Amino acid sequence: MNLKKITHNLTLWVLLAIVAGALLGHFRPATAVQMEPLGKQFINVVKLFINPIIFLTITLGISTMGDLKKVGRIGGKALLYFEVVTTLALLIGVAVAAVVRPGDGVAVGKLSTDKVGEFTKRAGEFSWGHFLADNLTLQVLIVAIVLGIVLSKYAGRKPIIHFLKEASKYVFRGLHWVMLLAPIGAFGGMAFTIGKYGIATLLPLGKLMVTVYLTMAVFVFLILGSILRYCNIGMWSFLKYIKAELLIVLGTSSSEAGLPGLMEKLERMGCAQPVVGLVVPTGYSFNLDGTTIYLSLSTLFLAQVFHIELSGAQILTMMGILMVTSKGAAGVAGSGFVVLASTLTAMKVIPVEGLALLLGVDRFMSEARSITNFIGNGVATIFLAHNEGALDHEQAVEALGKRMKPLRFRKDYTSGEYLGQVAEQASETARLLENKRQTP
């Protein structure tokens, strides 16, 4: 790798920024805490691009798709996939907590419950109406779907579609410029985390931390890896492909920071635009694999800390509650604690005050949650595109740099040109065969 490639390697700069932030946080915690605005402002700027990208991607995808039944079919399959995979994540979290028992031997001491009341209050105020009203991404998703359907039926849509395509080019160009600031955002986020909470805070709850990270690693490589293998794609190849976005998510502890880049890379590797536009934004609200694992592990961890042996019925009740409440986690600030508080409140078995034990290490575990959620939504999009025949494997081979078996047939969800060419070739082949039979 020559000097030019090194200086232009965003992944390398983000990694160096994370290391620098961690060192500053450890050796100069007071200064590091003041770096918080760098991480927050970077995330805020990236968020400005999320909704325009979702709007343009979905509207263009649906309006040029032609067959609106495909939209409903993709949406239905996506919701079914989300439910199945998040349920698997929930089961894995429960199983690991039951076997490892990370809460055994943790001293409760004098819990500082000052901040716990804030989360329990917000948990009591949560409703699905508020979730929809506060979740701008879902609102944009709905508007884009409706507009896409209207445009697909409108005869004079060509000028509008041309305008939207041009707008999309400028939005992504602006995003590329913003992503050059990713090292600064990652530096600020990591410096603040280490500076405020410190490595020492991890020691008392180290077993829980290790359990959370290992469980999520097992889920990513075993469950999600198997799903990718079904699509004939290797997990390592995919992770290498999105490594820059993964480091940004790690540094900022926010999966939203990598969302626009993930959508662009999924399209670049051959996933049809409408599939990317429908699955990724919906997944950010309903396909939170990492959050689901964290919630199940944390609930059983607190039960073990307080020496509460949950019965089979109580564990099933907890799982039922989490299957519902975890789906709304993305719509609430401090979502992990809010959903956890609502679960403990609903169960009425485990003291809600136990949340104070997790306050110091939650920021560190949020990185594992965000990365797992991020990878999970990428895998979901690839699987559904493959399942719909909307994944161009030749393009994926080029993007991932790894040999894969090509699909026997690929539908084109962005135009009718591919299907038209297939039909013409089939007609020509049939005509030649007919002529051959008629020739004496």
MARLUMFI-95233 format. One record per residue (C-alpha): residue number from 1; x, y, z. Coordinates in Angstrom, 1 decimal. Layout:
node i: NUM	px: X	py: Y	pz: Z
...
***
This chain:
node i: 1	px: 0.0	py: 0.0	pz: 0.0
node i: 2	px: 1.6	py: 3.3	pz: -1.1
node i: 3	px: 1.5	py: 6.5	pz: 0.9
node i: 4	px: -1.4	py: 8.0	pz: -1.1
node i: 5	px: -3.6	py: 5.0	pz: -0.3
node i: 6	px: -2.7	py: 5.2	pz: 3.4
node i: 7	px: -3.6	py: 8.9	pz: 3.6
node i: 8	px: -6.9	py: 8.3	pz: 1.8
node i: 9	px: -7.9	py: 5.2	pz: 3.8
node i: 10	px: -10.9	py: 6.3	pz: 5.9
node i: 11	px: -11.0	py: 3.1	pz: 7.9
node i: 12	px: -7.4	py: 3.5	pz: 9.1
node i: 13	px: -8.0	py: 7.1	pz: 10.2
node i: 14	px: -11.2	py: 6.1	pz: 12.1
node i: 15	px: -9.3	py: 3.3	pz: 13.8
node i: 16	px: -6.4	py: 5.6	pz: 14.8
node i: 17	px: -9.0	py: 8.1	pz: 16.1
node i: 18	px: -10.6	py: 5.5	pz: 18.3
node i: 19	px: -7.3	py: 4.5	pz: 19.8
node i: 20	px: -6.3	py: 8.2	pz: 20.3
node i: 21	px: -9.7	py: 8.8	pz: 22.0
node i: 22	px: -9.3	py: 5.8	pz: 24.3
node i: 23	px: -5.8	py: 6.9	pz: 25.3
node i: 24	px: -7.0	py: 10.5	pz: 26.0
node i: 25	px: -9.9	py: 9.2	pz: 28.0
node i: 26	px: -7.6	py: 7.0	pz: 30.2
node i: 27	px: -4.8	py: 9.5	pz: 30.8
node i: 28	px: -6.7	py: 12.8	pz: 30.7
node i: 29	px: -10.3	py: 12.0	pz: 31.6
node i: 30	px: -11.3	py: 15.6	pz: 32.4
node i: 31	px: -10.1	py: 16.8	pz: 29.0
node i: 32	px: -11.7	py: 13.7	pz: 27.3
node i: 33	px: -15.1	py: 14.4	pz: 28.7
node i: 34	px: -15.0	py: 17.8	pz: 27.0
node i: 35	px: -14.7	py: 16.0	pz: 23.6
node i: 36	px: -18.4	py: 14.8	pz: 23.9
node i: 37	px: -19.7	py: 17.5	pz: 21.4
node i: 38	px: -17.4	py: 16.2	pz: 18.7
node i: 39	px: -19.1	py: 12.8	pz: 18.7
node i: 40	px: -22.6	py: 14.2	pz: 19.2
node i: 41	px: -22.4	py: 16.8	pz: 16.5
node i: 42	px: -21.0	py: 14.3	pz: 14.0
node i: 43	px: -24.0	py: 12.0	pz: 14.7
node i: 44	px: -26.4	py: 14.9	pz: 14.4
node i: 45	px: -25.0	py: 15.9	pz: 11.0
node i: 46	px: -25.2	py: 12.3	pz: 9.7
node i: 47	px: -28.8	py: 12.1	pz: 10.9
node i: 48	px: -29.6	py: 15.0	pz: 8.6
node i: 49	px: -28.9	py: 12.7	pz: 5.6
node i: 50	px: -30.8	py: 9.6	pz: 6.9
node i: 51	px: -34.4	py: 10.7	pz: 6.2
node i: 52	px: -33.6	py: 12.3	pz: 2.7
node i: 53	px: -31.8	py: 9.1	pz: 1.7
node i: 54	px: -34.6	py: 6.9	pz: 2.9
node i: 55	px: -37.2	py: 9.1	pz: 1.2
node i: 56	px: -35.4	py: 9.2	pz: -2.2
node i: 57	px: -34.4	py: 5.5	pz: -2.2
node i: 58	px: -37.9	py: 4.2	pz: -1.4
node i: 59	px: -39.7	py: 6.7	pz: -3.6
node i: 60	px: -37.5	py: 6.0	pz: -6.6
node i: 61	px: -37.4	py: 2.3	pz: -6.0
node i: 62	px: -41.2	py: 1.8	pz: -5.8
node i: 63	px: -42.1	py: 4.3	pz: -8.6
node i: 64	px: -39.8	py: 2.4	pz: -11.0
node i: 65	px: -40.6	py: -1.1	pz: -9.8
node i: 66	px: -43.7	py: -1.5	pz: -11.9
node i: 67	px: -45.4	py: -4.4	pz: -10.0
node i: 68	px: -46.7	py: -3.0	pz: -6.6
node i: 69	px: -47.4	py: -6.5	pz: -5.4
node i: 70	px: -43.6	py: -6.9	pz: -5.0
node i: 71	px: -43.6	py: -4.0	pz: -2.5
node i: 72	px: -46.2	py: -5.8	pz: -0.3
node i: 73	px: -44.4	py: -9.1	pz: -0.6
node i: 74	px: -41.0	py: -7.6	pz: 0.4
node i: 75	px: -42.6	py: -5.8	pz: 3.3
node i: 76	px: -44.4	py: -8.9	pz: 4.6
node i: 77	px: -41.3	py: -11.1	pz: 4.3
node i: 78	px: -39.2	py: -8.4	pz: 6.1
node i: 79	px: -41.5	py: -8.3	pz: 9.1
node i: 80	px: -41.7	py: -12.1	pz: 9.3
node i: 81	px: -37.8	py: -12.3	pz: 9.0
node i: 82	px: -37.5	py: -9.7	pz: 11.8
node i: 83	px: -39.7	py: -11.6	pz: 14.1
node i: 84	px: -38.0	py: -14.9	pz: 13.6
node i: 85	px: -34.5	py: -13.6	pz: 13.9
node i: 86	px: -35.1	py: -11.4	pz: 16.9
node i: 87	px: -36.9	py: -14.3	pz: 18.7
node i: 88	px: -33.7	py: -16.4	pz: 18.0
node i: 89	px: -31.6	py: -13.6	pz: 19.5
node i: 90	px: -33.9	py: -13.5	pz: 22.6
node i: 91	px: -33.6	py: -17.3	pz: 23.0
node i: 92	px: -29.8	py: -17.2	pz: 22.8
node i: 93	px: -29.6	py: -14.4	pz: 25.4
node i: 94	px: -31.8	py: -16.3	pz: 27.8
node i: 95	px: -29.9	py: -19.6	pz: 27.3
node i: 96	px: -26.4	py: -17.9	pz: 27.8
node i: 97	px: -27.6	py: -16.1	pz: 30.9
node i: 98	px: -29.0	py: -19.3	pz: 32.4
node i: 99	px: -25.7	py: -21.2	pz: 31.7
node i: 100	px: -23.1	py: -18.6	pz: 32.5
node i: 101	px: -25.0	py: -16.8	pz: 35.3
node i: 102	px: -23.1	py: -13.5	pz: 35.1
node i: 103	px: -25.1	py: -12.1	pz: 38.1
node i: 104	px: -23.9	py: -14.6	pz: 40.6
node i: 105	px: -21.6	py: -13.1	pz: 43.2
node i: 106	px: -22.1	py: -9.5	pz: 42.3
node i: 107	px: -22.4	py: -7.3	pz: 45.4
node i: 108	px: -25.3	py: -5.0	pz: 45.5
node i: 109	px: -23.9	py: -2.6	pz: 48.0
node i: 110	px: -25.5	py: 0.8	pz: 48.3
node i: 111	px: -27.2	py: 1.4	pz: 45.0
node i: 112	px: -27.4	py: 5.0	pz: 43.8
node i: 113	px: -30.9	py: 5.1	pz: 42.4
node i: 114	px: -31.0	py: 8.8	pz: 41.6
node i: 115	px: -31.2	py: 8.3	pz: 37.8
node i: 116	px: -33.3	py: 5.2	pz: 37.8
node i: 117	px: -36.5	py: 7.1	pz: 38.4
node i: 118	px: -36.0	py: 9.0	pz: 35.1
node i: 119	px: -36.1	py: 5.7	pz: 33.1
node i: 120	px: -39.0	py: 4.2	pz: 35.0
node i: 121	px: -41.1	py: 7.3	pz: 34.4
node i: 122	px: -40.4	py: 7.3	pz: 30.7
node i: 123	px: -41.1	py: 3.5	pz: 30.6
node i: 124	px: -44.5	py: 4.2	pz: 32.1
node i: 125	px: -45.2	py: 6.9	pz: 29.5
node i: 126	px: -44.3	py: 4.7	pz: 26.5
node i: 127	px: -47.0	py: 3.8	pz: 24.0
node i: 128	px: -47.1	py: 2.6	pz: 20.4
node i: 129	px: -48.9	py: 5.9	pz: 19.5
node i: 130	px: -45.9	py: 7.9	pz: 21.0
node i: 131	px: -43.5	py: 5.5	pz: 19.3
node i: 132	px: -45.0	py: 6.3	pz: 15.8
node i: 133	px: -45.3	py: 10.0	pz: 16.6
node i: 134	px: -41.7	py: 10.3	pz: 17.8
node i: 135	px: -40.1	py: 8.1	pz: 15.2
node i: 136	px: -39.5	py: 10.4	pz: 12.2
node i: 137	px: -37.8	py: 7.6	pz: 10.2
node i: 138	px: -41.0	py: 5.5	pz: 10.2
node i: 139	px: -43.0	py: 8.6	pz: 9.2
node i: 140	px: -40.7	py: 9.3	pz: 6.3
node i: 141	px: -40.9	py: 5.6	pz: 5.4
node i: 142	px: -44.7	py: 5.7	pz: 5.2
node i: 143	px: -44.8	py: 8.9	pz: 3.2
node i: 144	px: -42.1	py: 7.6	pz: 0.7
node i: 145	px: -44.1	py: 4.3	pz: 0.2
node i: 146	px: -47.3	py: 6.3	pz: -0.5
node i: 147	px: -45.6	py: 8.7	pz: -2.8
node i: 148	px: -43.8	py: 5.9	pz: -4.6
node i: 149	px: -47.1	py: 4.1	pz: -5.2
node i: 150	px: -48.8	py: 7.3	pz: -6.5
node i: 151	px: -45.9	py: 8.0	pz: -8.9
node i: 152	px: -45.9	py: 4.5	pz: -10.2
node i: 153	px: -49.6	py: 5.1	pz: -11.3
node i: 154	px: -48.9	py: 8.6	pz: -12.6
node i: 155	px: -48.4	py: 8.8	pz: -16.4
node i: 156	px: -46.3	py: 12.0	pz: -16.2
node i: 157	px: -43.9	py: 10.8	pz: -13.6
node i: 158	px: -40.7	py: 10.9	pz: -15.8
node i: 159	px: -39.7	py: 14.6	pz: -15.0
node i: 160	px: -40.4	py: 14.0	pz: -11.3
node i: 161	px: -38.3	py: 10.8	pz: -11.2
node i: 162	px: -35.5	py: 12.6	pz: -13.1
node i: 163	px: -35.5	py: 15.3	pz: -10.5
node i: 164	px: -35.5	py: 12.8	pz: -7.6
node i: 165	px: -32.5	py: 11.0	pz: -9.2
node i: 166	px: -30.5	py: 14.2	pz: -9.5
node i: 167	px: -31.4	py: 15.1	pz: -5.9
node i: 168	px: -30.2	py: 11.6	pz: -4.8
node i: 169	px: -26.8	py: 12.2	pz: -6.5
node i: 170	px: -26.3	py: 15.4	pz: -4.6
node i: 171	px: -27.4	py: 14.0	pz: -1.3
node i: 172	px: -24.9	py: 11.1	pz: -1.5
node i: 173	px: -22.2	py: 13.4	pz: -2.7
node i: 174	px: -22.8	py: 15.6	pz: 0.4
node i: 175	px: -22.8	py: 12.5	pz: 2.6
node i: 176	px: -19.3	py: 11.5	pz: 1.2
node i: 177	px: -17.9	py: 14.9	pz: 2.3
node i: 178	px: -19.4	py: 14.6	pz: 5.7
node i: 179	px: -18.0	py: 11.1	pz: 6.2
node i: 180	px: -14.5	py: 12.6	pz: 5.9
node i: 181	px: -15.2	py: 13.9	pz: 9.4
node i: 182	px: -15.9	py: 10.4	pz: 10.7
node i: 183	px: -12.5	py: 10.2	pz: 12.5
node i: 184	px: -13.3	py: 13.4	pz: 14.5
node i: 185	px: -16.7	py: 12.0	pz: 15.5
node i: 186	px: -15.2	py: 8.6	pz: 16.5
node i: 187	px: -12.5	py: 10.3	pz: 18.5
node i: 188	px: -15.0	py: 12.5	pz: 20.4
node i: 189	px: -17.3	py: 9.6	pz: 21.2
node i: 190	px: -14.6	py: 7.2	pz: 22.4
node i: 191	px: -12.8	py: 9.9	pz: 24.4
node i: 192	px: -16.0	py: 10.9	pz: 26.2
node i: 193	px: -16.9	py: 7.2	pz: 27.0
node i: 194	px: -13.6	py: 6.3	pz: 28.5
node i: 195	px: -13.1	py: 9.7	pz: 30.2
node i: 196	px: -16.5	py: 9.7	pz: 31.9
node i: 197	px: -16.9	py: 6.1	pz: 32.9
node i: 198	px: -13.3	py: 4.8	pz: 32.9
node i: 199	px: -12.0	py: 1.3	pz: 32.4
node i: 200	px: -12.1	py: 0.7	pz: 36.2
node i: 201	px: -16.0	py: 0.8	pz: 36.1
node i: 202	px: -15.9	py: -2.4	pz: 34.0
node i: 203	px: -14.2	py: -4.6	pz: 36.6
node i: 204	px: -17.1	py: -5.2	pz: 39.0
node i: 205	px: -19.4	py: -6.2	pz: 36.1
node i: 206	px: -16.7	py: -7.6	pz: 33.9
node i: 207	px: -18.4	py: -11.0	pz: 33.7
node i: 208	px: -21.6	py: -9.4	pz: 32.4
node i: 209	px: -19.6	py: -7.4	pz: 29.9
node i: 210	px: -17.7	py: -10.4	pz: 28.6
node i: 211	px: -20.9	py: -12.4	pz: 28.4
node i: 212	px: -22.7	py: -9.8	pz: 26.4
node i: 213	px: -19.8	py: -9.4	pz: 23.9
node i: 214	px: -19.3	py: -13.1	pz: 23.5
node i: 215	px: -23.0	py: -13.8	pz: 23.1
node i: 216	px: -23.3	py: -11.2	pz: 20.4
node i: 217	px: -20.2	py: -12.6	pz: 18.6
node i: 218	px: -21.8	py: -16.1	pz: 18.7
node i: 219	px: -25.0	py: -14.7	pz: 17.3
node i: 220	px: -23.3	py: -12.8	pz: 14.5
node i: 221	px: -21.1	py: -15.6	pz: 13.3
node i: 222	px: -23.4	py: -18.5	pz: 14.0
node i: 223	px: -26.9	py: -17.3	pz: 13.2
node i: 224	px: -26.3	py: -14.3	pz: 10.9
node i: 225	px: -23.3	py: -16.1	pz: 9.4
node i: 226	px: -25.5	py: -19.1	pz: 8.5
node i: 227	px: -28.0	py: -16.8	pz: 6.9
node i: 228	px: -25.3	py: -15.3	pz: 4.8
node i: 229	px: -24.0	py: -18.7	pz: 3.9
node i: 230	px: -27.4	py: -19.6	pz: 2.6
node i: 231	px: -27.0	py: -16.6	pz: 0.3
node i: 232	px: -23.5	py: -17.9	pz: -0.6
node i: 233	px: -21.7	py: -15.0	pz: 1.0
node i: 234	px: -19.1	py: -15.2	pz: 3.8
node i: 235	px: -19.5	py: -13.2	pz: 7.0
node i: 236	px: -15.8	py: -12.2	pz: 7.0
node i: 237	px: -16.1	py: -10.9	pz: 3.4
node i: 238	px: -19.2	py: -8.9	pz: 4.4
node i: 239	px: -17.6	py: -7.5	pz: 7.6
node i: 240	px: -14.5	py: -6.5	pz: 5.6
node i: 241	px: -16.7	py: -4.8	pz: 3.1
node i: 242	px: -18.4	py: -2.6	pz: 5.7
node i: 243	px: -15.4	py: -2.2	pz: 8.1
node i: 244	px: -15.3	py: 1.6	pz: 7.8
node i: 245	px: -19.0	py: 1.8	pz: 8.9
node i: 246	px: -18.4	py: -0.7	pz: 11.7
node i: 247	px: -15.6	py: 1.4	pz: 13.1
node i: 248	px: -17.8	py: 4.5	pz: 12.9
node i: 249	px: -20.5	py: 2.7	pz: 14.8
node i: 250	px: -18.0	py: 1.5	pz: 17.4
node i: 251	px: -16.5	py: 5.0	pz: 17.9
node i: 252	px: -19.8	py: 6.8	pz: 18.2
node i: 253	px: -21.9	py: 4.0	pz: 19.9
node i: 254	px: -24.6	py: 4.8	pz: 17.4
node i: 255	px: -25.8	py: 2.5	pz: 14.6
node i: 256	px: -27.5	py: 5.5	pz: 13.0
node i: 257	px: -24.1	py: 7.0	pz: 12.2
node i: 258	px: -23.5	py: 4.1	pz: 9.8
node i: 259	px: -27.0	py: 3.8	pz: 8.3
node i: 260	px: -26.5	py: 6.0	pz: 5.1
node i: 261	px: -23.2	py: 4.3	pz: 4.3
node i: 262	px: -24.7	py: 0.8	pz: 4.8
node i: 263	px: -27.6	py: 1.6	pz: 2.4
node i: 264	px: -25.2	py: 2.8	pz: -0.2
node i: 265	px: -22.9	py: -0.2	pz: 0.1
node i: 266	px: -25.7	py: -2.7	pz: 0.0
node i: 267	px: -26.9	py: -1.1	pz: -3.3
node i: 268	px: -23.3	py: -1.1	pz: -4.6
node i: 269	px: -23.0	py: -4.8	pz: -3.9
node i: 270	px: -26.0	py: -5.6	pz: -5.9
node i: 271	px: -29.1	py: -5.5	pz: -3.6
node i: 272	px: -32.0	py: -3.9	pz: -5.5
node i: 273	px: -32.8	py: -0.3	pz: -4.5
node i: 274	px: -36.4	py: -1.0	pz: -3.4
node i: 275	px: -35.3	py: -3.9	pz: -1.1
node i: 276	px: -32.6	py: -1.7	pz: 0.5
node i: 277	px: -35.0	py: 1.2	pz: 0.9
node i: 278	px: -37.7	py: -0.9	pz: 2.5
node i: 279	px: -35.7	py: -3.3	pz: 4.7
node i: 280	px: -32.9	py: -1.1	pz: 6.2
node i: 281	px: -35.1	py: 1.7	pz: 7.6
node i: 282	px: -37.8	py: -0.7	pz: 8.9
node i: 283	px: -35.1	py: -2.9	pz: 10.4
node i: 284	px: -33.8	py: 0.0	pz: 12.5
node i: 285	px: -37.1	py: 0.0	pz: 14.3
node i: 286	px: -38.1	py: -3.7	pz: 14.3
node i: 287	px: -34.9	py: -5.7	pz: 13.8
node i: 288	px: -32.8	py: -4.9	pz: 16.9
node i: 289	px: -30.9	py: -8.1	pz: 17.4
node i: 290	px: -28.2	py: -6.7	pz: 19.6
node i: 291	px: -30.7	py: -4.8	pz: 21.8
node i: 292	px: -32.8	py: -8.0	pz: 22.2
node i: 293	px: -29.8	py: -10.0	pz: 23.4
node i: 294	px: -28.8	py: -7.2	pz: 25.8
node i: 295	px: -32.3	py: -7.0	pz: 27.3
node i: 296	px: -32.7	py: -10.7	pz: 27.9
node i: 297	px: -29.2	py: -11.0	pz: 29.4
node i: 298	px: -29.6	py: -7.9	pz: 31.6
node i: 299	px: -33.0	py: -9.0	pz: 32.9
node i: 300	px: -31.7	py: -12.5	pz: 34.0
node i: 301	px: -28.5	py: -10.9	pz: 35.3
node i: 302	px: -30.5	py: -8.7	pz: 37.7
node i: 303	px: -32.6	py: -11.7	pz: 38.8
node i: 304	px: -29.4	py: -13.5	pz: 39.6
node i: 305	px: -27.9	py: -10.5	pz: 41.4
node i: 306	px: -30.9	py: -10.4	pz: 43.8
node i: 307	px: -31.0	py: -14.2	pz: 44.1
node i: 308	px: -34.4	py: -14.5	pz: 42.4
node i: 309	px: -34.9	py: -17.8	pz: 40.7
node i: 310	px: -37.4	py: -17.2	pz: 37.9
node i: 311	px: -39.8	py: -20.0	pz: 37.1
node i: 312	px: -40.3	py: -21.3	pz: 33.6
node i: 313	px: -43.6	py: -19.4	pz: 33.4
node i: 314	px: -41.9	py: -16.2	pz: 34.5
node i: 315	px: -39.1	py: -16.6	pz: 31.9
node i: 316	px: -41.7	py: -17.1	pz: 29.2
node i: 317	px: -43.6	py: -14.0	pz: 30.4
node i: 318	px: -40.4	py: -12.0	pz: 30.3
node i: 319	px: -39.7	py: -13.2	pz: 26.7
node i: 320	px: -43.3	py: -12.4	pz: 25.7
node i: 321	px: -42.9	py: -8.8	pz: 27.1
node i: 322	px: -39.5	py: -8.3	pz: 25.4
node i: 323	px: -40.8	py: -9.6	pz: 22.0
node i: 324	px: -43.2	py: -6.6	pz: 22.1
node i: 325	px: -41.3	py: -3.9	pz: 23.9
node i: 326	px: -38.0	py: -4.4	pz: 22.2
node i: 327	px: -39.6	py: -3.6	pz: 18.8
node i: 328	px: -40.2	py: 0.0	pz: 20.0
node i: 329	px: -36.7	py: 0.5	pz: 21.4
node i: 330	px: -35.4	py: 2.6	pz: 18.5
node i: 331	px: -38.1	py: 5.2	pz: 19.0
node i: 332	px: -37.1	py: 6.2	pz: 22.5
node i: 333	px: -34.0	py: 8.0	pz: 23.7
node i: 334	px: -32.0	py: 5.9	pz: 26.1
node i: 335	px: -34.0	py: 3.0	pz: 24.7
node i: 336	px: -32.2	py: 0.1	pz: 26.3
node i: 337	px: -32.9	py: 1.4	pz: 29.9
node i: 338	px: -36.4	py: 2.5	pz: 29.1
node i: 339	px: -37.4	py: -0.9	pz: 27.7
node i: 340	px: -35.6	py: -2.8	pz: 30.5
node i: 341	px: -37.4	py: -0.6	pz: 33.1
node i: 342	px: -40.7	py: -1.3	pz: 31.4
node i: 343	px: -40.0	py: -5.0	pz: 31.4
node i: 344	px: -39.0	py: -5.1	pz: 35.1
node i: 345	px: -42.1	py: -3.0	pz: 36.0
node i: 346	px: -44.4	py: -5.4	pz: 34.1
node i: 347	px: -42.9	py: -8.5	pz: 35.6
node i: 348	px: -43.1	py: -7.1	pz: 39.2
node i: 349	px: -40.6	py: -9.7	pz: 40.4
node i: 350	px: -37.1	py: -8.1	pz: 39.9
node i: 351	px: -36.4	py: -4.8	pz: 41.7
node i: 352	px: -36.3	py: -1.9	pz: 39.2
node i: 353	px: -33.7	py: -0.3	pz: 41.4
node i: 354	px: -31.2	py: -2.9	pz: 40.1
node i: 355	px: -30.9	py: -0.7	pz: 37.0
node i: 356	px: -28.4	py: 1.4	pz: 38.9
node i: 357	px: -25.9	py: -1.4	pz: 38.7
node i: 358	px: -25.9	py: -1.2	pz: 34.9
node i: 359	px: -25.7	py: 2.6	pz: 34.5
node i: 360	px: -21.9	py: 2.7	pz: 34.6
node i: 361	px: -21.3	py: 0.0	pz: 32.0
node i: 362	px: -24.3	py: 0.6	pz: 29.7
node i: 363	px: -22.3	py: 2.9	pz: 27.5
node i: 364	px: -19.7	py: 0.2	pz: 26.9
node i: 365	px: -22.4	py: -2.4	pz: 26.1
node i: 366	px: -24.2	py: 0.0	pz: 23.8
node i: 367	px: -21.3	py: -0.4	pz: 21.4
node i: 368	px: -21.9	py: -4.2	pz: 21.2
node i: 369	px: -25.7	py: -3.5	pz: 20.7
node i: 370	px: -25.2	py: -1.0	pz: 18.0
node i: 371	px: -22.7	py: -3.1	pz: 16.0
node i: 372	px: -24.9	py: -6.2	pz: 16.2
node i: 373	px: -28.0	py: -4.2	pz: 15.2
node i: 374	px: -26.0	py: -2.8	pz: 12.3
node i: 375	px: -24.7	py: -6.1	pz: 11.0
node i: 376	px: -28.2	py: -7.7	pz: 11.5
node i: 377	px: -29.9	py: -5.1	pz: 9.3
node i: 378	px: -27.3	py: -5.6	pz: 6.6
node i: 379	px: -27.7	py: -9.4	pz: 6.7
node i: 380	px: -31.5	py: -9.0	pz: 6.6
node i: 381	px: -31.3	py: -6.9	pz: 3.4
node i: 382	px: -29.0	py: -9.3	pz: 1.7
node i: 383	px: -31.1	py: -12.3	pz: 2.6
node i: 384	px: -34.4	py: -10.7	pz: 1.5
node i: 385	px: -32.8	py: -9.5	pz: -1.8
node i: 386	px: -31.5	py: -13.0	pz: -2.4
node i: 387	px: -34.8	py: -14.6	pz: -1.6
node i: 388	px: -36.6	py: -12.2	pz: -3.9
node i: 389	px: -34.1	py: -12.8	pz: -6.7
node i: 390	px: -33.1	py: -9.1	pz: -6.4
node i: 391	px: -29.4	py: -9.7	pz: -5.6
node i: 392	px: -27.0	py: -9.3	pz: -8.5
node i: 393	px: -24.4	py: -11.9	pz: -7.5
node i: 394	px: -21.9	py: -10.8	pz: -10.1
node i: 395	px: -21.9	py: -7.4	pz: -8.7
node i: 396	px: -21.6	py: -8.8	pz: -5.2
node i: 397	px: -18.6	py: -10.8	pz: -6.3
node i: 398	px: -16.9	py: -7.7	pz: -7.6
node i: 399	px: -17.8	py: -5.7	pz: -4.4
node i: 400	px: -16.8	py: -8.3	pz: -1.9
node i: 401	px: -13.8	py: -9.6	pz: -3.9
node i: 402	px: -14.7	py: -13.2	pz: -3.3
node i: 403	px: -16.0	py: -15.9	pz: -5.7
node i: 404	px: -19.6	py: -17.0	pz: -5.3
node i: 405	px: -21.9	py: -19.1	pz: -7.4
node i: 406	px: -24.1	py: -17.0	pz: -9.6
node i: 407	px: -27.9	py: -17.1	pz: -9.3
node i: 408	px: -29.7	py: -19.0	pz: -12.0
node i: 409	px: -32.0	py: -16.1	pz: -12.6
node i: 410	px: -32.1	py: -12.5	pz: -11.4
node i: 411	px: -35.1	py: -10.3	pz: -11.4
node i: 412	px: -34.5	py: -6.6	pz: -11.9
node i: 413	px: -36.4	py: -4.5	pz: -9.5
node i: 414	px: -35.1	py: -1.2	pz: -10.9
node i: 415	px: -36.3	py: -1.5	pz: -14.5
node i: 416	px: -37.8	py: -3.8	pz: -17.0
node i: 417	px: -34.8	py: -4.0	pz: -19.3
node i: 418	px: -33.4	py: -7.2	pz: -17.9
node i: 419	px: -36.7	py: -9.1	pz: -18.1
node i: 420	px: -37.3	py: -7.7	pz: -21.5
node i: 421	px: -33.9	py: -9.0	pz: -22.7
node i: 422	px: -34.6	py: -12.5	pz: -21.2
node i: 423	px: -38.0	py: -12.6	pz: -23.0
node i: 424	px: -36.5	py: -11.5	pz: -26.3
node i: 425	px: -33.8	py: -14.2	pz: -26.0
node i: 426	px: -36.4	py: -16.9	pz: -25.2
node i: 427	px: -38.6	py: -15.9	pz: -28.1
node i: 428	px: -35.6	py: -15.9	pz: -30.5
node i: 429	px: -34.5	py: -19.4	pz: -29.2
node i: 430	px: -38.1	py: -20.7	pz: -29.7
node i: 431	px: -38.2	py: -19.3	pz: -33.2
node i: 432	px: -34.9	py: -20.9	pz: -34.2
node i: 433	px: -36.0	py: -24.3	pz: -32.8
node i: 434	px: -39.3	py: -24.1	pz: -34.7
node i: 435	px: -37.5	py: -23.3	pz: -37.9
node i: 436	px: -35.1	py: -26.2	pz: -37.3
node i: 437	px: -38.0	py: -28.6	pz: -36.9
node i: 438	px: -39.7	py: -27.4	pz: -40.0
node i: 439	px: -36.5	py: -27.7	pz: -42.1
node i: 440	px: -36.5	py: -31.1	pz: -44.0
***
